């Protein structure tokens, strides 16, 4: 039984992006997501109107935001689920700061307030319960990202009281060979980056709408507990007449869950 997970930085609605602005690519992004048909989708960037617009263009996916009071100027990592395959039991936001339950708060010299969003849910077909968290870390300082991921892990451990299998997705703004991944390995040693399991060559995931970037790295990841078995994991690189879904390649993974 397949368990499909997608993660994508959708690029905020920026009119200065010209032909790659939201109006020019919203349908392209929605089409590739609808064709992949994930059970879980984690997105990064985007304010409420853009995220609600994306939801309206997705065939089966629903935005999990009943726990949230939106702040107009803030961008949010979000979780979308297919309610036909996923039952959500609880959800919430955690701000990656010294005051994680103060909405819009920031610390550690972060350029902007950053947060993670989480759900506790059940995969209906397998009846396996899991904990899913999606995030977007600071884009400037490595030390900031280290402190943010420590807050994420500390607070998520308080929420995941049943020690459920974990899925972690996001735009981590650094490669999997740097400090954030080391912190995750030290604290959540069971989490695997199945890119390595499948022995795939490293690729660039952020490409500035060019489809390539010489100095880039893979900064967009899907990490899963060992309860998940991977079958496929890839960056979606297609475009329509030179227009890409985003300035990041979406990450698509196919797994199964259970022992």
C-alpha positions in Angstrom: 0.0 0.0 0.0 1.6 3.2 -1.2 2.0 6.2 1.1 2.9 9.2 -1.0 4.6 12.3 0.5 5.4 15.6 -1.3 7.2 18.7 -0.2 7.6 21.9 -2.1 8.7 25.5 -1.5 6.0 27.2 -3.6 7.7 30.6 -3.8 5.7 33.5 -2.4 3.4 35.5 -4.6 5.9 38.0 -6.0 4.8 40.1 -9.0 8.4 40.9 -9.7 8.9 37.3 -10.9 7.5 38.2 -14.3 6.4 35.2 -16.3 7.1 33.0 -13.3 4.8 34.9 -11.0 2.0 33.1 -9.1 -0.6 33.8 -11.8 1.7 32.3 -14.4 2.5 29.1 -12.6 -0.2 28.3 -10.1 -1.9 25.9 -12.5 1.4 24.2 -13.3 2.2 23.6 -9.7 -1.4 22.3 -9.0 -1.2 20.1 -12.0 2.0 18.3 -11.0 0.7 17.9 -7.4 -2.7 16.6 -8.6 -0.9 14.1 -11.0 1.3 12.8 -8.2 -1.7 12.7 -5.8 0.1 12.7 -2.5 -1.4 11.6 0.8 0.6 14.3 2.5 1.9 17.6 1.1 4.2 20.0 3.0 4.6 23.5 1.5 6.9 26.3 2.4 6.5 30.0 1.8 3.2 31.7 0.9 0.8 33.9 2.8 -2.8 32.9 3.5 -4.4 34.1 0.3 -1.9 32.3 -1.9 -2.1 29.1 0.2 -5.9 29.2 0.1 -5.7 29.7 -3.7 -3.5 26.7 -4.0 -5.9 24.6 -2.0 -8.7 25.6 -4.4 -6.7 24.3 -7.3 -5.9 20.9 -5.7 -8.3 18.1 -6.4 -8.1 15.9 -3.3 -5.9 17.8 -0.9 -7.2 19.9 2.0 -5.2 22.5 4.0 -4.9 21.8 7.7 -5.3 25.2 9.4 -8.1 25.0 11.9 -5.6 25.5 14.7 -4.2 28.7 13.2 -4.9 32.4 13.5 -3.3 33.7 10.4 -1.0 36.8 10.6 -1.4 38.7 7.3 2.3 39.6 6.7 3.7 36.2 7.7 4.6 33.3 5.4 3.7 29.8 6.6 4.8 26.3 6.1 1.6 24.3 5.6 0.3 20.8 5.7 -2.2 19.5 3.2 -3.8 16.0 3.4 -6.0 13.8 1.3 -8.9 13.2 3.7 -9.8 10.0 1.8 -6.5 8.4 3.0 -5.5 10.4 6.0 -7.4 11.1 9.2 -6.1 14.0 11.2 -6.5 13.8 15.0 -4.7 17.0 16.1 -2.6 19.8 14.6 -0.6 22.9 15.6 2.1 25.5 15.0 5.3 25.9 16.8 7.4 29.1 16.3 11.1 28.4 16.1 12.0 31.0 18.8 12.7 31.2 22.5 8.9 31.7 22.9 7.6 29.0 20.6 3.9 29.6 21.3 4.0 33.3 20.8 2.7 33.7 17.2 5.1 35.7 15.0 8.0 35.5 17.4 11.6 35.2 16.3 15.0 34.7 18.0 18.5 33.6 17.2 19.1 36.5 14.8 16.6 35.0 12.4 15.9 37.2 9.4 12.1 36.5 9.7 9.9 34.7 12.2 10.1 31.0 11.3 7.8 28.1 12.4 6.9 24.5 11.9 3.5 23.0 11.6 2.5 19.5 12.7 -0.3 16.9 12.7 -1.0 13.6 14.5 -2.8 11.5 12.0 -3.6 7.9 10.9 -3.0 6.4 7.4 -6.4 4.8 6.9 -5.5 1.9 4.8 -2.7 0.6 7.0 -4.2 2.0 10.3 -0.8 3.2 11.2 -0.7 6.4 13.3 2.2 8.9 12.8 3.5 12.4 13.6 4.2 14.7 10.7 6.0 18.1 10.9 6.8 20.5 8.1 9.1 23.5 8.4 11.1 26.3 6.7 14.4 27.4 8.4 16.3 30.7 8.2 17.9 31.4 4.9 20.9 33.4 6.2 22.8 32.0 9.2 23.8 28.4 10.0 23.8 29.0 13.7 20.2 30.3 13.5 19.1 27.2 11.7 20.8 25.0 14.3 18.9 26.8 17.1 15.6 26.6 15.2 15.9 22.9 14.6 16.7 22.4 18.2 13.5 24.2 19.2 11.5 22.1 16.6 12.8 18.8 18.1 12.4 19.8 21.7 8.8 21.0 21.3 7.8 18.2 18.9 9.0 15.7 21.4 6.5 17.2 23.9 3.7 16.9 21.4 4.5 13.4 20.2 3.9 11.8 23.5 3.1 8.4 22.0 6.5 8.3 20.3 4.8 7.8 16.9 6.7 7.3 13.7 7.9 10.7 12.4 7.9 12.4 9.0 9.8 15.6 8.7 9.8 17.7 5.5 10.9 21.2 4.8 13.1 23.8 3.1 16.1 23.5 5.4 18.2 26.1 3.5 21.4 24.0 3.7 22.6 20.7 2.4 22.1 17.4 4.3 25.9 17.4 5.0 25.7 20.4 7.3 24.9 21.2 10.9 21.1 21.0 10.8 21.2 17.4 9.7 23.8 16.6 12.3 21.5 18.0 15.0 18.6 15.9 13.7 20.8 12.8 13.7 21.9 13.4 17.2 18.4 14.0 18.6 16.2 12.0 16.2 18.6 9.2 15.2 15.9 7.1 13.7 15.1 9.6 11.0 16.5 8.6 7.6 17.0 10.6 4.4 16.0 8.0 1.9 17.9 9.8 -0.8 20.9 8.0 0.6 19.0 4.7 1.1 18.3 4.8 -2.7 22.0 5.8 -3.3 20.9 8.7 -5.5 23.4 11.3 -6.7 23.2 14.7 -5.0 21.2 17.3 -6.9 20.3 21.0 -6.6 16.8 21.6 -5.4 16.7 25.4 -5.5 17.1 26.7 -9.1 15.9 30.3 -9.4 13.4 29.3 -12.1 16.3 28.3 -14.3 16.1 24.5 -13.9 19.8 24.5 -12.9 22.1 26.1 -10.5 25.9 25.5 -10.5 26.4 26.5 -6.9 23.3 24.9 -5.5 22.7 22.0 -3.1 19.8 19.8 -2.1 18.1 21.9 0.6 14.6 20.4 0.4 14.3 17.1 2.2 11.8 14.4 3.2 13.0 12.5 6.3 11.1 9.5 7.7 11.4 7.1 10.7 12.5 3.5 10.0 8.8 2.4 10.1 8.6 3.9 6.5 10.0 1.9 3.6 11.0 3.9 0.6 10.2 2.9 -3.0 11.0 6.1 -4.9 12.2 9.6 -4.1 12.8 12.3 -6.7 12.9 15.9 -7.6 10.2 16.9 -10.0 12.0 18.9 -12.7 9.4 19.3 -15.5 8.3 22.7 -16.8 5.7 24.0 -19.2 7.1 26.2 -22.0 9.9 27.2 -19.6 7.7 27.9 -16.7 8.4 25.8 -13.6 6.0 25.1 -10.7 8.3 27.0 -8.4 11.9 28.2 -7.9 12.5 24.9 -6.0 11.9 21.5 -7.5 9.1 19.7 -5.6 10.2 16.5 -3.8 8.1 13.4 -4.4 8.4 10.3 -2.3 6.6 6.9 -2.4 6.7 4.9 0.8 4.9 2.3 2.8 4.3 2.5 6.5 4.3 -0.3 9.1 6.5 -3.2 10.2 
